[in-house]
């Protein structure tokens, strides 16, 4: 399956690399050109035990690639994971500006059904906000799914590859089949 991961921080890079390791074609997208250049050239940008080995293998085998261009990165993807920062706002609530900004951008470039997945740590109701942001500019079919991550630093690769739980929240049957 072709997968896009928006955001190449801790969650995004682990998620993208591990999906590639399980045989998927993965494109990771980030606005940081310097980071994307490093990753494209085999320089891992975070430390996580076991990640570098599978990162390099999947990069070499062509299952893992990187871009700064959102439209290019999602072009053939069936699933788009949003693995973006949600720093605490002044009142302590999650700041959703990065997620909603990408959702707005997606609404301007989607041309066919896609499953958009909230992977970031977000409050209840974020899927509705993401859906509304996309729907402002895209009138076609798409689904927004919640799939929170449970990765622990130091064992994130193992947590991803052998999860003790996977939570997927959706009411869209097509999205449910794709996520399964």
C-alpha positions in Angstrom: 0.0 0.0 0.0 1.1 3.6 -0.6 1.2 5.7 2.5 2.1 9.3 3.1 3.2 10.6 6.5 3.1 14.4 7.1 5.7 15.4 9.6 9.1 13.8 10.2 9.5 14.3 13.9 9.7 11.5 16.3 6.3 10.0 15.7 6.3 10.6 11.9 9.8 9.2 11.2 9.2 6.1 13.4 5.7 5.6 11.8 6.9 6.0 8.2 10.0 3.9 8.6 8.1 1.1 10.3 5.3 1.1 7.7 8.1 0.8 5.1 9.6 -2.1 7.0 6.3 -3.9 6.8 6.4 -3.7 3.0 4.5 -0.5 2.3 5.7 2.3 -0.1 6.0 5.4 2.2 6.6 9.0 1.4 7.4 11.2 4.4 6.6 15.0 4.0 8.0 17.9 5.9 8.4 21.6 5.4 12.0 21.6 6.7 14.1 21.3 3.5 17.3 20.7 5.5 15.8 17.8 7.4 14.4 16.3 4.2 17.8 16.6 2.5 19.5 14.8 5.4 16.9 12.1 5.5 17.0 11.6 1.7 20.7 11.2 2.0 20.6 8.6 4.7 21.2 10.8 7.7 18.7 9.9 10.4 17.5 13.0 12.4 16.5 11.4 15.7 17.9 8.7 17.9 15.7 5.7 18.6 17.2 2.2 19.2 16.7 0.0 16.2 15.4 2.7 13.9 18.6 3.6 11.9 19.0 0.0 10.6 15.5 -0.3 9.2 15.6 3.3 8.1 18.7 2.7 6.0 17.4 -0.6 4.6 14.1 0.8 3.5 15.7 3.9 2.0 18.1 1.7 0.0 15.3 -0.6 -1.1 13.2 2.3 -2.3 10.2 1.8 0.1 11.0 5.0 2.0 11.3 8.4 0.4 11.1 12.1 1.5 9.8 15.3 0.0 8.9 18.9 1.0 6.0 18.9 -1.5 2.7 17.9 0.0 1.0 17.4 -3.4 3.8 15.2 -4.6 3.9 13.2 -1.3 0.2 12.3 -1.2 -0.3 11.8 -4.9 -0.7 8.0 -4.9 -1.2 7.4 -1.2 -4.3 5.7 0.0 -3.7 6.8 3.6 -2.2 10.2 4.8 -1.0 10.1 8.4 -0.8 13.5 10.1 2.1 13.2 12.6 2.5 16.9 13.4 3.4 18.7 16.6 0.6 19.8 18.9 2.4 21.9 21.5 0.5 23.2 24.5 -1.1 26.6 24.0 -1.1 29.3 26.5 -4.1 27.7 28.3 -2.5 24.3 28.3 -4.7 22.9 25.5 -3.2 21.3 22.4 -2.3 23.8 19.7 -3.8 22.4 16.5 -2.5 25.0 14.1 -0.1 22.6 12.3 -2.7 19.9 11.9 -5.5 22.3 10.7 -3.0 24.1 8.4 -2.1 20.8 6.7 -5.8 19.9 6.6 -6.6 23.2 4.9 -3.8 22.6 2.4 -5.1 19.0 1.7 -8.5 20.4 0.9 -6.9 22.5 -1.9 -5.1 19.6 -3.5 -7.2 16.4 -3.0 -8.6 15.0 -6.2 -9.8 11.6 -5.1 -10.9 9.6 -2.0 -8.2 9.5 0.7 -8.1 8.4 4.3 -6.6 11.1 6.5 -5.4 9.9 9.8 -4.9 11.9 13.0 -1.8 10.2 14.4 -0.7 13.2 16.6 -1.8 13.5 20.2 -5.0 15.5 19.8 -8.1 16.2 21.9 -11.5 14.6 21.3 -13.3 16.5 18.4 -10.2 17.1 16.4 -11.3 14.8 13.6 -14.4 17.0 13.1 -12.1 20.1 12.8 -9.8 18.4 10.4 -12.8 17.2 8.3 -14.2 20.8 8.3 -10.9 22.3 7.3 -10.6 19.9 4.3 -14.2 20.3 3.3 -13.8 24.1 2.9 -12.0 23.5 -0.4 -12.6 19.9 -1.3 -16.2 18.7 -2.0 -15.2 15.0 -2.9 -15.3 12.0 -0.7 -12.6 11.5 2.0 -12.5 10.1 5.5 -10.8 11.3 8.7 -9.7 8.6 11.1 -8.3 8.8 14.6 -5.4 6.5 15.2 -3.5 7.7 18.3 0.1 6.6 18.8 1.3 4.7 21.8 5.0 4.8 21.1 7.4 5.0 24.1 10.8 6.6 23.6 13.5 4.0 23.7 11.2 1.2 22.5 9.2 2.9 19.8 10.2 0.5 17.0 9.2 -2.5 19.1 6.0 -0.7 20.2 5.1 -0.1 16.5 6.0 -3.6 15.3 4.5 -5.5 18.2 1.7 -3.2 19.6 -0.2 -4.1 22.7 -3.1 -2.2 21.3 -4.1 -0.3 18.1 -7.0 2.2 18.3 -8.8 3.2 15.1 -11.8 5.5 15.3 -14.0 5.9 12.2 -17.6 5.6 11.1 -16.5 5.3 7.4 -16.7 1.7 6.2 -14.3 2.2 3.3 -11.7 3.8 5.7 -12.2 0.9 8.1 -11.3 -1.6 5.4 -8.3 0.4 4.3 -7.0 0.8 7.9 -7.5 -2.9 8.6 
